[in-house]
Amino acid sequence: MSKLKRDLTMEQQLARGPMDLPFLMLVVLLTAIGVIMVLSASYATAVREERSATHYFVRQAAFALVGFVFMYLASKVNYQWYRWGSVLVLGLAFLLLVLVLIPGFHTVRSDGVKRWLKMPGIGAFQPSEVAKLGVILYFSARMSKRNTEKRKTYDTRKPSGVILQALEDWGFMELVPYGGILLAIIVLMYFEPHMSGTILILIPAAAILFAGGVKLRWFALGGSVVGGLLAIIVTTTDYMTRRITLWRDPWSLPQQGGYQIIQSLYAIGSGGLFGVGFGQGRQKQGFLPEPENDFIFSIVCEELGLIGAGLILALFVLLILRGYWIALHARDRFGSLLVVGITTLMAVQVFLNISVVTNFLPTTGVSLPFFSYGGTALMIQLIEMGIVLGVSRQIPAPKQG
C-alpha cells in the first residue's frame, strides 16, 4: 500500500470515531427547548403582524432541522481540513464585513446601525457571525504550529535589527499577525457600529492565544489597549453613550430607550419561583419588544420561573464544561484550540445575553444561543457544535490495563 493510501485510510479512521454523546444530547436538548420557547414568545408578535400564530416557530424549527443536518455533516469531516479552510473562511468574513458597509447591500435601522446583509427570500444575517468562526479557525490553525515554527533572527548589526530582535525575544513579533487581523476587524465593525460583535470576536481570540501559551504580560498590555479603544468608542459614539446612560438609570426615559429593559425586569420579577406557566406570559403581549429574539430569556423567566430558568442555565453550564473537557482530551493542539475558541464564544454569548436582560450590563444586542429567533445564526451555531463533535470523534481511546 502506498503512503498516500495509508494516509487516506488513517484520515478515514480518525473521522469515523464515536461522537461525544453527552455534548450531542445537551445541544439537541437546548435547541429543542429553544425552538419551543420561540413558539411561546413569538405567537403574539406574529398575530399582531397578521401572520400565522406559528410563523416564527415553523421557520425556527425548519432552520433547526437544517442546522442539525449541517451539524452532522460537520461532525463527519476530519477537522484537520479546517486548517486549510481557515484562510478562506477568514477571507470571506472580511469580504462580508466590507460589503455590509456598502449602501444597497445592508439594511439600516432608524438609529443608523447597519449590521445586516440582505438575503432575498431568507431575510438578513450579520457578517460578524462568519467573522467569529473565521477568527477562531485561523487563530487555532496558526497557533497550533507555534511550537514547531523556527524563531526569526534579525541582523543585529543594524539598529533596526537590534530592535526587531529584542521584540522577537520578548514574543511581540509573533503576535503581530493576530493583532493586525483583530485591528482590521475592529475598524470595520466600528463603522457598522457593532460593539457587542467586536467583543464576541476579541474574547474567543484571546482565549485561543492564552491556551496556545502566549505570556500573560501581553494580555495585560493588549487588554489595556483594547480597553482604551473601546472606551474611546463608547464616549465618541452617540448610540453607545445613550446605552450607558440608560443602563445606569433605565427609568430616566421609561417610555423611550429604557422601556425595553424595564419591561424585561417586570417579566423576570413576575415569574417568581415557578413561573406563570408556559404560554401564559403577559409581557410578550405587546409590552416587551423583541420577546422572541434578544430578550427571550425574560419570557423564559416569566413563564418557567426561577426553577425553569435555573435548569436551562444548568444545561448551558454542563454544555460549556463538556466543551472544555473535549478540548482537554483532543487528539492534538489544533483540535484543542479549536474547541476552546468555540466553547468560549458560546459561554460569552450566554453570559452577555443574560447580563443584558437582567440589566447587569448595558444592552449589547447579543442573542441567546439556541433560543433567540434567527435562522442563519442558529445554523452557524449548530455548525460550530458539529465542529466540536468532529474533534470529539478523534479523541484517543483510553489505554486498557
N, C-alpha and C positions, 0 to 999 in steps of 0.2 A: 504493500500500500504506500502511495506517495505521501510526502509530507503534507501537501495541500489537502489530500483526502483525510489524513489523520486530524489535521486542524479543523476541518469542517465537521468531522464526526464528533470531536471534542466539543465544539461550539453547540452542536445539536443536543448533546447530552447535557451540557450545562444549562441550556434553555428549557429542558423538559422536567426539571425537578418539581416537587410539590410546592404550591403557593402557601404562604403563611395564613392558615385558616383563621386564627384569631383576628388578624388585621383585616382580612377579607370580610368576615362576618360583621365587624364593627362598622366598616364602610357601608355595607349593604343596609345594616340596621339604621344608621344615621341618615342615609339617603332616603330610605322608606319613610321614616318619621318626618323628615323634612318635607317630602312631597305631600304627605297627609296634612301637615301644618299649613302648607301653601293653600290647600283646599279650604281650610277653615278661615285663614287670614285674608283670602282674596275674593271670596264669593260676593261680599258686599260691594267691593270695588267693581267687580265685573257687572253686577246688576246696575250700578249707577252709570256705567259706561254703555248700558244697553247691550251687553253681551250675554252669552250663556253663563249661568252661575258657575259652571265648572271650566270656564275658558282657560284661566291661568293654570288650574290644576292639570287639565289634559295636556297642555303644552309642556308644563314642567315634567309630567310623567313621561311624555314622549322623549324629551331630552334626556331624562334619566335612563331610559331604556337604551337609547343610542349611546349614551355615555358608558353604560355597562359593557356594551359591545366593544367600544374603543378601549375601555379599561382591560378587558380580557385580551384583546389583541396586543396592547402594550405590554401586558404581563408575559406574553409568549415570545416577545422579542428579546434576543440576547442583548442585555443592556450595554454591552461593550460597543454596540453600534452607535450609541448616543455620543460617544467620544467624537466621532466624525460628524455626526449630525448637529452637534452643539454650535458649530460656527454658522451653519445655515439657519438654525433657529434664532440665534442672536442677530444675524444679519436681517432676517425677516422682521424681527422686533423693531430694529432701528428704522427700517423702511416704513412700517406701520406707524411708528411714533412721529415720523416726518409727515406722512400722509394726513394724519389726524389734525395737523395744523394748517392744512391747505383748504381754503373755502371750497365747498362743494362735496368734499369727502366726509366732513364731520357734521354732527348735529350740534346745535348750540342752544344752551339753556338761556333763560331770561337773565341770569346773572353773568353771562358771557363765558361760562365754563364750556370747553369743547374737549371732551374726553372720549367720545364715542364715534366709531366709524360706521357709516351707513351700510347695511347689508340688505338689499332688496329681497323681500319675501321672508326674511328671518327677523329683521329688526336692526339692532345695533350691538356692537361689542366694544370693549375697551382694549386698545392695543397693549396697555400695561399688563394685561393677563398673559400675553405672549412674552412680554419683556421679563416678567418674573421667571418664567420657565427657561427662557433663553439664558439669563444670567446664571441661574442655578446649574444648568447643563454645562455651560462654558467654564465657569469657575471651578466646578467639580473636575472636569476633564483636565484643565490646565494645572490645578493644584495637586492632582493625583500624581503628576510627574515631577513634583518638586524635589524629591529626594534622589531622583535619577539624573537630573539635568546638571551639567557641568557649570560651575560658577564662572562668571565672566571675569576676565582680567583686563586691566587698562594700563596704558603706558604711563607709568608714574614719573617719567622724565619730564612730562608736561604738567603745568599747573592744573589744567582741566582733568587730566588723567588721575592726578592725586585726589582731587575732589570726588570724581566718579568712583574711584577705588574705595575711598572711605565710605561713600554711600552704599556701595556694594557690600562691604564688610559689615555695615550696620543693618543690612537687609532691606534697604529702601528701594533699591533698583528693581527687585523682583515684584514690588507692589505697584510699580508704575503702570503696567498694562491694566491691572484691576482698577486702579484709581482713575485712569483715563476713561475706561468704559463707564464707570459709575458717574463720573463727572458729566460725560456726554448725555447720559440718561437724565440726570438731574436737570440739566439745562433744557432739554426737550420737554420734560414734564413740567418745568416751571412755566412754560408758555401755554400749557393747557388751561389753568394750572391744576396740578393733581398731587397735593401734599401726601395724602394717605397712600396713594400708589407708589410714591417715591420711598416712603418708609417701608412698605412691604417688599421693596426690592433691596433696599440697603441692609435690613436686618438679616434676611437669609444669606446674603452675600457675606456679611460679617461673620455669620455662624460657620460658613464653609471655610473662610480664611482662618478662623480660630481653630476649628477642628483640624485644619491642614497643618497647623504648627506655627503660624505667624505669631511673633512675640507680642506680649501684652502692651508694650510701650507704644506700638503702632496703633493699637486700638484706642489708647488714651489720646494720642495725637489726632488720629482720624476722627474720633468721636468729638473732639473739641472743634475741629474744622467744620465737620458736618453740622454739629450743633449750632455753630456760629452762622453758617449759611442758612439753616432752617429758621433761626431767629430773625435774620435779615428778611427772609421771605415772608415770615409771619407779620413783621412790623411794616413791611412795604406793600403788602398785598391787601387790598380793601376787604376781600371776602374772608381772608384768614383772620384779620383783625376783628371783624364783626363776629366771627365764630368764637374767638377767645372771650369777647365781651359777653356774648350770650351764654357761654359755658359758665362763666363766673356768676351770672345772675340771669337765668332764662326768664324770670318773672319781670325783668325790666322792660321787655317787649313781648308780653304774653300773647298778643294776637298776631304777631309777625314772626320774627326769627326764632323766638323762644317757644312758640306754640308746640312744635313737634316734640321737643324733649319734655315739656310739661305734660303733654298727653301720654307720653311713654311712661313717665313716672306714675301717673294716675293708673295706667294699665297694670304696671308691676305691683303697685300697692294694693289694688283692688283684688288681686288674685289670691292673696292670703296664703294659707298653708296648703290647701287642697285645690284651689282654683275654682272658677265659676262653672267649669265643665267645658268639654270640647265642643266648639261651635257656638258657645254661649257668650263669648266675649262681646263687650259693648263698644270698646274704643275703636274697633275696626269699622263701626257703622258710621263712617264719615267724620270721626273725631281725630284719629291718629293717621297722619299722612304716611303713605308707603308701608302699610302694615304687612304686606306680603314680601317686602324687599328688605331694606337695611334694618327695619325695626320689627322684624318678625319675632325676635326673641321676646319683645314686650308682650306680644299676643300669647306666646308660649307661657310666660309667667302668669298672665291673666287667666288663661283657660286651664292650665295644668297646675298652677300654684307653685309654691316653693319646692315641694317634693318632686313634681314632674320636671321642673326646670333643673333641679339639682341632679336628677337622674340623667338628663341629657348632657349636662356638663360632665358628669362622671364618665359617660361614654366617650366624650371628646378627650378627657384626660387619659383614659385607657388607650384610645387610638394613638395619641401623641406618644405615650410611654412605649407602646408596642413599636411605633415607628423608630424610636431611638434604639430599642432593643435590636431591631433588624439592622440598623446602622452599625451597632457594635459587633454584630455577628456576620457582617457582609464578607464575601469572599475576598474582596480586595479594597484598596484605598479609594478607588473611584466610586464603587458602589456605596461605600460608607459615606463619603462626602455627598453623594447624590441624595441619599435618603435623609441625611442631616439637613440639607437645604430645603427639601420638600416638606419635611416634618416641621421644621422651624417656621416656614411660611404659613402652614396651616395653623400652628399654635398662635402665631402673632395675629392672624386674621380673627381667630376666635376671641382672643383677649381684647383686641381693639373694638370689635363689634359689641361685645357685651359691656365693655367700659363706656362706650358711647351711649347705649340705650339706658344705662343706669346713671349717666351724667358724671361718671368718674373721669372721663376725658372729653375734650371738645368733639363736636360732630366731625367725623372724618370721611364718611361715605364708604366705609368698609362693609362688605356683605358678610353674612354668616355662612361659612362653608356648608354645603349640602342642604341648607334651609332656605336661604334667600332666593326669591324668584329671579331667574336669569339663565336661559338655556346654554349660551356659549360658556359662561363662567362655570356652570355645573359640569359641562362636558370636559373642560380643561382640568377641573379639579379631579374628575374621575380618571382622566388620562394620567395625571400625576400619581394617583393612587395605584394605577396599573404599573407605572414605572417602579414604584416601591415594591409591588408584588413581584415584578420581574427580578429585582435584586434578591428578594427572599427566596426565589427558586434556585438560586445558586449558592445559598448558604451551605458550607461543608457539613456533611453528616457527622454527628459525634462519633468519636472512635469507640469501638467496642472493647470491653475489658480494661 
